[in-house]
């Protein structure tokens, strides 16, 4: 599935003409949202669908759960690449990684597709006030064209200093010397007995609330992006959120890869290995595994509390009845499953992300849908919900019909990808109704290096790579053809 230069030439032509848009389709009576409608756009970094509203009752997430009760919750939403910048770039541009050319954390999408109209930029061009706090694009990748205010203001990201000021005074493992804390990236967790605003996400929530108050007095509709950092590493959260969990209650995952997994599939989880106390190679011991899972869950609850503060203020300002809310995670995350950590793979657990959409005056709320959708579909969906024309360059597909009728089947497949060997190899991955099929391909030659096939009837972990079994040979051929066709079609625009 070699990258075809024709797609890039086509894209450039389309971007030059990106101001020409086709009208949105009629979204139906059950989703009447008379314009102008506000957009509250909440991104949560490294959040896996391990929440109360996803049936995970061991997680304390009451605020996200109450949002889910007002929303349509997507049980099977998938990112385009399981790492921050490529995933967020796809969401914000409506383009897939093979078109943006963004597979890493450093490249700015404006260097590759300089004229693309981003999601908030599209709303800005149609009379919206657009603003953000926290992490919307990745790291220092700001974009002045997207925002009414603060587009180049690094302070709006409210990034933590590294090492954080609290490391020295509140490091959990006080037996280690200060010099050792500076060896590597510092500890991968922290539970300081401090208020929420001692950490960035508490400040982000407070700033977002202040912006809501200001925007409530304006005549313009608004698009407010709020990007929370946690539960991204390091797992730093105020102590009260750690106290919500008992370490002894944590069931540790089995660190076993599926039988027959090719060596190119898992990651080396270098993101975690950069921290102090994490071994440079090999598995983690039981104590550290338990501590990290404890910290991850504490961070989820910390972010949940910040989401609750924002939702409360939206209600207090009487904005909830005229504001579409979308909450999404940029990809999944592993906490020891398969003996692997973080993301950076094509596994189901890394590519599947939480997604819920709350539409004012929706006649049916609190529904769940098993329809396959992709995060690249968010852009056209919000455009349609706000009665805006959809830019012609979009490669996603509006899932408004799923919001209207959650029980229907939607996409036949959801597509993801991940590069290996410095971009010389690409793993193209496809989620169908029951299976995840991944093909590892050498881009220069088109040679297939490895194949993976896992059955996922209920989003469970995989135990066997079915691709190595002779009885699945004919299925592999069918899935390979479907992957080819689906990938080719996915790169078309104006769908």
Long-range contacts (C-beta under 8 A, 24 or more apart in sequence): 1-426, 1-428, 1-439, 1-441, 1-446, 1-483, 1-484, 1-487, 2-441, 2-443, 2-444, 2-446, 3-98, 3-443, 7-98, 7-99, 7-491, 8-99, 10-493, 11-95, 11-99, 11-113, 11-393, 11-493, 14-392, 14-393, 14-493, 14-494, 15-113, 15-114, 15-115, 15-116, 15-393, 16-115, 17-392, 18-115, 18-116, 18-117, 18-391, 18-392, 18-393, 19-117, 20-392, 21-389, 21-390, 21-391, 21-392, 22-389, 22-390, 22-392, 22-494, 23-389, 23-390, 24-383, 24-384, 24-387, 24-388, 24-389, 24-390, 24-398, 25-384, 25-398, 25-400, 27-384, 27-385, 27-400, 27-404, 28-400, 28-401, 28-404, 30-362, 30-363, 30-364, 30-404, 31-359, 31-361, 31-362, 31-385, 31-400, 31-403, 31-404, 32-361, 33-322, 33-324, 33-359, 33-360, 33-361, 33-385, 33-386, 33-387, 35-221, 35-386, 35-387, 36-127, 36-128, 36-220, 36-221, 36-386, 37-221, 37-322, 37-323, 37-324, 37-360, 37-385, 37-386, 37-387, 38-215, 38-221, 38-222, 38-223, 38-224, 38-319, 38-322, 38-323, 38-324, 39-123, 39-128, 39-221, 39-222, 39-223, 39-224, 39-323, 39-324, 39-326, 39-382, 39-386, 40-224, 40-226, 40-310, 40-314, 40-323, 40-324, 40-325, 40-326, 41-119, 41-120, 41-136, 41-223, 41-224, 41-225, 41-226, 41-326, 41-382, 42-226, 42-227, 42-228, 42-307, 42-310, 42-325, 42-326, 42-327, 42-328, 43-88, 43-91, 43-134, 43-135, 43-136, 43-225, 43-226, 43-227, 43-228, 43-328, 43-329, 43-330, 44-227, 44-228, 44-230, 44-231, 44-303, 44-307, 44-327, 44-328, 44-329, 44-330, 44-354, 45-84, 45-135, 45-227, 45-228, 45-229, 45-230, 45-231, 45-232, 45-329, 45-330, 46-230, 46-231, 46-232, 46-233, 46-329, 46-330, 46-331, 46-333, 46-342, 46-343, 47-231, 47-300, 47-303, 47-329, 47-330, 47-333, 47-353, 47-354, 48-329, 48-332, 48-333, 48-349, 48-352, 48-353, 48-354, 49-75, 49-329, 49-332, 49-352, 49-353, 49-354, 49-459, 50-300, 51-300, 51-354, 53-356, 54-354, 58-249, 58-297, 59-297, 59-300, 59-301, 60-244, 60-245, 60-297, 60-300, 60-301, 60-304, 61-300, 61-301, 61-304, 62-304, 62-308, 63-304, 63-305, 63-307, 63-308, 63-311, 64-304, 64-307, 64-327, 64-356, 66-308, 66-311, 67-307, 67-311, 67-325, 67-327, 67-356, 67-358, 68-356, 68-366, 69-365, 69-366, 70-325, 70-358, 70-365, 70-366, 71-325, 71-327, 71-356, 71-357, 71-358, 71-359, 71-365, 71-366, 72-356, 72-357, 72-358, 72-359, 72-362, 72-365, 72-367, 72-368, 72-369, 72-402, 72-403, 72-406, 73-355, 73-356, 73-367, 73-368, 73-369, 74-354, 74-355, 74-356, 74-357, 74-368, 74-369, 74-371, 74-373, 74-402, 75-368, 75-369, 75-370, 75-459, 76-352, 76-370, 76-371, 76-372, 76-373, 76-414, 76-431, 76-459, 77-328, 77-352, 77-353, 77-354, 77-355, 77-373, 77-374, 77-375, 77-414, 78-351, 78-352, 78-353, 78-372, 78-373, 78-374, 78-375, 78-414, 78-415, 78-416, 78-431, 79-330, 79-331, 79-332, 79-351, 79-353, 79-374, 79-375, 79-416, 80-374, 80-375, 80-376, 80-415, 80-416, 80-417, 81-331, 81-416, 81-417, 81-418, 82-331, 82-332, 82-343, 82-344, 82-345, 82-346, 82-350, 82-351, 82-416, 82-418, 83-331, 83-343, 83-344, 83-418, 84-138, 84-139, 84-330, 84-331, 85-137, 85-138, 85-139, 85-141, 87-330, 87-331, 87-375, 88-136, 88-137, 88-138, 88-330, 89-137, 89-138, 90-375, 90-376, 91-119, 91-328, 91-330, 91-375, 91-376, 91-378, 91-379, 92-118, 92-119, 92-120, 92-136, 92-137, 92-146, 92-379, 93-118, 93-119, 93-379, 94-119, 94-376, 94-379, 94-380, 94-391, 94-393, 94-394, 94-395, 94-396, 95-376, 95-393, 95-394, 95-395, 96-376, 96-395, 96-415, 96-490, 96-491, 97-417, 98-417, 98-491, 99-395, 99-491, 103-419, 103-423, 105-138, 105-139, 108-141, 109-141, 110-143, 116-393, 117-391, 117-393, 118-143, 118-145, 118-146, 119-146, 119-378, 119-379, 119-382, 120-146, 120-147, 120-223, 120-225, 121-145, 121-146, 122-379, 122-383, 122-388, 122-391, 123-223, 123-386, 123-388, 124-148, 124-223, 126-388, 127-220, 127-221, 128-220, 128-221, 128-222, 128-223, 129-215, 129-218, 129-220, 129-221, 129-222, 129-223, 130-222, 130-223, 130-224, 130-225, 131-211, 131-215, 131-222, 131-223, 131-224, 131-225, 132-156, 132-224, 132-225, 132-226, 132-227, 133-158, 133-204, 133-207, 133-208, 133-211, 133-224, 133-225, 133-226, 133-227, 134-158, 134-200, 134-201, 134-204, 134-208, 134-225, 134-226, 134-227, 134-228, 134-229, 135-227, 135-228, 135-229, 136-225, 136-227, 156-207, 157-227, 158-200, 158-203, 158-204, 158-207, 159-200, 160-199, 160-200, 160-229, 162-186, 164-190, 164-236, 166-190, 166-192, 166-194, 166-198, 166-236, 170-194, 173-277, 176-276, 176-277, 180-276, 181-276, 183-276, 184-274, 184-275, 184-276, 184-278, 185-234, 185-274, 185-275, 185-276, 186-234, 186-275, 186-276, 187-234, 187-275, 187-276, 187-277, 188-233, 188-234, 188-235, 188-272, 188-275, 188-276, 188-277, 188-278, 188-292, 188-295, 189-234, 189-235, 189-236, 189-291, 189-292, 189-294, 189-295, 190-234, 190-235, 190-236, 190-237, 190-295, 191-236, 191-237, 191-238, 191-239, 191-242, 191-295, 191-298, 192-236, 192-238, 192-239, 193-238, 193-239, 193-240, 194-238, 194-239, 195-238, 196-238, 196-302, 196-305, 196-306, 198-238, 199-230, 199-236, 199-237, 199-238, 199-302, 200-229, 201-228, 201-229, 201-230, 201-302, 201-303, 201-306, 202-306, 204-228, 204-229, 204-306, 205-306, 205-307, 205-309, 205-310, 206-309, 208-310, 209-309, 209-310, 209-313, 212-310, 212-313, 212-314, 212-317, 212-319, 213-313, 213-317, 216-317, 216-318, 216-319, 226-310, 228-303, 228-306, 228-307, 230-299, 230-300, 230-302, 230-303, 231-296, 231-297, 231-299, 231-300, 231-302, 231-303, 231-333, 232-299, 233-271, 233-272, 233-275, 233-342, 234-275, 234-295, 235-292, 235-295, 235-296, 235-298, 235-299, 236-295, 236-299, 237-295, 237-298, 237-299, 237-301, 237-302, 238-302, 241-298, 241-299, 241-301, 241-302, 241-305, 242-294, 242-295, 242-298, 244-297, 244-298, 244-301, 245-294, 245-297, 245-298, 245-301, 247-290, 247-291, 247-294, 250-290, 250-293, 250-294, 250-297, 252-286, 252-289, 252-290, 252-293, 252-336, 253-335, 253-336, 253-337, 253-338, 255-283, 255-336, 255-337, 255-338, 255-339, 255-340, 256-338, 256-339, 257-338, 257-339, 257-340, 258-338, 258-454, 258-462, 258-463, 258-464, 258-465, 259-463, 259-464, 259-465, 260-464, 260-465, 260-467, 260-468, 260-469, 261-338, 261-452, 261-465, 262-440, 262-449, 262-450, 262-451, 262-452, 262-465, 264-420, 264-421, 264-425, 264-427, 264-440, 264-449, 264-450, 265-345, 265-346, 265-347, 265-427, 265-438, 265-440, 265-450, 265-452, 266-338, 266-339, 266-340, 266-345, 267-340, 267-342, 267-343, 267-344, 267-345, 269-334, 269-340, 269-341, 269-342, 269-344, 271-341, 271-342, 271-344, 272-341, 272-342, 283-339, 284-336, 284-341, 289-336, 292-335, 292-336, 292-341, 293-335, 293-336, 296-333, 296-335, 320-360, 321-360, 321-361, 322-360, 323-360, 324-357, 324-358, 324-359, 324-360, 324-382, 324-385, 324-386, 325-357, 325-358, 326-355, 326-356, 326-357, 326-358, 326-378, 326-382, 327-354, 327-355, 327-356, 328-353, 328-354, 328-355, 328-356, 328-375, 328-378, 329-353, 329-354, 329-355, 330-375, 337-461, 338-461, 344-418, 345-418, 346-416, 346-417, 346-418, 346-427, 346-429, 346-436, 346-438, 346-452, 347-436, 347-462, 348-431, 348-436, 348-454, 348-456, 348-459, 348-461, 348-462, 349-461, 351-414, 351-416, 351-429, 351-431, 352-459, 357-381, 357-403, 359-385, 359-403, 362-403, 364-406, 367-406, 368-406, 369-402, 369-406, 369-407, 371-399, 371-402, 371-406, 371-408, 371-409, 371-410, 371-411, 372-409, 372-410, 372-411, 372-412, 372-413, 372-414, 372-431, 372-433, 373-399, 373-402, 373-410, 373-411, 373-414, 374-411, 374-414, 374-415, 392-493, 392-494, 393-493, 393-494, 394-493, 394-494, 394-495, 395-490, 395-491, 395-492, 395-493, 395-495, 396-495, 397-495, 409-433, 412-482, 412-486, 413-482, 413-483, 413-486, 415-486, 415-487, 415-490, 425-449, 428-483, 428-487, 430-479, 430-482, 430-483, 430-486, 430-487, 431-456, 432-479, 432-482, 435-479, 436-462, 437-467, 437-476, 437-479, 437-480, 437-483, 439-480, 439-483, 451-476, 451-480, 453-479
